[in-house]
Amino acid sequence: MDRKEVLCKIEDRKYVRRLFLLCWMVYCVSYIGRLNYSSAMAQIISEHILTASQAGFISMAYFFAYGAGQMINGLLGDRVNPKRMIFVGLFCSGLANIAMGISHSAPWMALSWGANGYFQAMIWAPIIRIFAEMLHGEDRVNCSVNIVSSQIIGTLISYLLSAGVLAVAAWPGVFITAAILLAAASILWNIGFWDVCRHAETAVEERGTKETCKQKEQTQTSFGKLMVTSGILTLLIPIMVHGMLKDGVTSWVPTYISESFGIAASFSVLLTSILPVINLSGAYLARFVYHKTGERIGLSVFFFFTWASAGLLLLCTAGSISPVITACFLAMITASMMAVNTLVVNIYPLRFLKHGRVSGVSGFLNAMAYLGTAISTFTIGLMVEHRGWQATIYGWLAVTVLAGLPCLLFVNTERKGCAVSGDGKERI
């Protein structure tokens, strides 16, 4: 199948930076419009608008809609103009936030926040496609790694902004404020991306080449065939386990520290708040190890699963010494999983440029990671309730060690040349 939505390459460093900052801004603002619900949840429950179980159901509705949306929109992102797709995702996420702010019943809130999850899932995969198609070699990798910082900054801004709004206004203000920012970001995105593309098209014309930007045909490989021949299926267990450790475990960290050491919940939350900042180091460690291993995804991912296993082993044997030491071990584990996320969800999909499946692969793997998160948030609660924290941590260690083994199989796949390199050439 041929595809005609191919974007121009950017040569000018100024416009490379401008494109990256636009994508960074978009993803940062998207976090403000997705994490605000958790900030407002306590006040919504205290006003008896929702019960605790209803609030949890609404959060679950977002989660499942986002995971399904990553799969669907990832595949759509290989066919639809990424500029339009990101604009729709941002703008409609803003509308969903407004709907959330004016809703006062559980069914409408669940519908509104589920819709927000789906629209939010229209943003990530097209960004990775843009990096793959519009940037060259190392710029692709650097931008795919550096954009991880937008998640950290977006998380911090979301919590601080929500706290500020709640201090001076009722909880609907949290959603209305996010909606305004999302709408503004969608307009800035449209204007900024149009300017970058205009510059790229002008540069092509000035070079006098026969290259076209929007009418160049690109062969698109069947997604099902790609699943079988590329080795992606080998990564499914590692990517699901990574989702379990990166997000599922993190959500239980405050409870674990508080219950294990008998300290105030506020102090355990304070210790946990350093994890996202430390996790950012995992993204840059991922790039370092990726280059040191000769751009081998399988070997790099195996290294970080080994590192996470070491952290879990330390947590089992020495984690009871103090809450600060425990937080350090947990940071070691979650930073390793951020590195895995960067390698598999950000960098690896760039290899499928020549197949026209960058967005689809990124969306699919991201969806599998969130499936792992969904499984873990449920099973961790059961394990803790019936077996206690020590047995639960040993369970984390067991699945982490097992998840590293398929990575070795993927190393063999890369050696045989089934994978595709970051510059679109077959790996030999």
Sequence and secondary structure as in RCSB ss.txt:
>XXXX:A:sequence
MDRKEVLCKIEDRKYVRRLFLLCWMVYCVSYIGRLNYSSAMAQIISEHILTASQAGFISMAYFFAYGAGQMINGL
LGDRVNPKRMIFVGLFCSGLANIAMGISHSAPWMALSWGANGYFQAMIWAPIIRIFAEMLHGEDRVNCSVNIVSS
QIIGTLISYLLSAGVLAVAAWPGVFITAAILLAAASILWNIGFWDVCRHAETAVEERGTKETCKQKEQTQTSFGK
LMVTSGILTLLIPIMVHGMLKDGVTSWVPTYISESFGIAASFSVLLTSILPVINLSGAYLARFVYHKTGERIGLS
VFFFFTWASAGLLLLCTAGSISPVITACFLAMITASMMAVNTLVVNIYPLRFLKHGRVSGVSGFLNAMAYLGTAI
STFTIGLMVEHRGWQATIYGWLAVTVLAGLPCLLFVNTERKGCAVSGDGKERI
>XXXX:A:secstr
 EE         HHHHHHHHHHHHHHHHHHHHHHHHHHHHHHHHHHTTSS HHHHHHHHHHHHHHHHHHHHHHHH
HTTTS HHHHHHHHHHHHHHHHHHHHH  SHHHHHHHHHHHHHHHTTTHHHHHHHHHHHS HHHHHHHHHHTHHH
HHHHHHHHHHHHHHHHHHS THHHHHHHHHHHHHHHHHHHHHHHHHHHHHHHHHHHHT S  SSS  EE   HHH
HHHHHSGGGGHHHHHHHHIIIIIHHHHHHHHHHHHHT  HHHHHHHHTTHHHHHHHHHHHHHHHHHHTTS HHHH
HHHHHHHHHHHHHHHHHHTTS HHHHHHHHHHHHHHHHHHHIIIIIIGGGGGTTTT HHHHHHHHHHHHHHHHHH
HHHHHHHHHHHH HHHHHHHHHHHHHHHHHHHHHHHHHHHTT SB TTSSB  
